[in-house]
Amino acid sequence: MLKKLSKQRQAGRTIAIFLSVLTFFSSFAYYAILKLNPTSIYVGALMLSPALAAFVTLKILKRPLSVLPWRLKKLKYLKFAYITPVLYISIAYILIWSLGFGDFFNTNQILDWSKELGIDGSGSFEVAAVMIFLLASVGVVKNIGSTLGEEIGWRGFFIFELRKIFSFKWVSLISGLIWSIWHWPVIYLMYNGSGNLMFHIIAFTVMIVGMSFILAYYTFKSNSLWPAALYHSVHNIYIQKICTPLTITNETSTFWIDEYGLMIPIITTLFGLYFWRKATIENL
């Protein structure tokens, strides 16, 4: 019992150090994003902050970087990590298009894609097929460079420390809430003055918490941070680069589409509940 309490206290101290270092690093990136210019290089620095915080925390505690779950023994978890966000994003956007919260598909986006690809004059279907294929493959791999910075910290380090103190449910809830709060300044930058700031913050937080159950499940099952990094990249690419750009918006779209509307949070919550039950049955 005393040994368990000592282990929990040590984990609590480790979490406190990690969050303090994370706040320190993130504050510089957020200053640049909010006060200078929200350019992608500053956003990239922000996404790298969790990894840097994990590395510094391990250095302070004199623990090697090798304790992080770098290895992946079963490739099937990469497959599941790719398929899962594609599935819930597809469900969400099919509902959005079917219910009239946005229309499919945006020919202006297709025109932009045709110019970007250098295939002006090609048919809309061919342009969409080529760009979606490239984004879903090359784009996902390229984007892992950014999402890995987050996932080394959040899933590779943070949730394993939380697991020393809390059950799967509380690990997912706590990590999800803190992960979402960490994003709030960006949402403030995007929607401040729109009149819908709190709505978008709440919607995004619900989505992130639902995702956290899924990510925690795949991380603990695989004992690796790589499925989370891939999942995160696929989630970003399919929403930000494919489905939202292909949607023709209307007066109700802001309340339903993208990561800051209602539809994806609803679907990720349902998926999160499924993975929570699955984790409980499997005694994760």
Summary of the structure (lengths in Angstrom):
residues: 284
radius of gyration: 19.6
end to end distance: 21.1
largest distance: 72.2
contacts: 919
relative contact order: 0.15
helix: 78%
strand: 1%
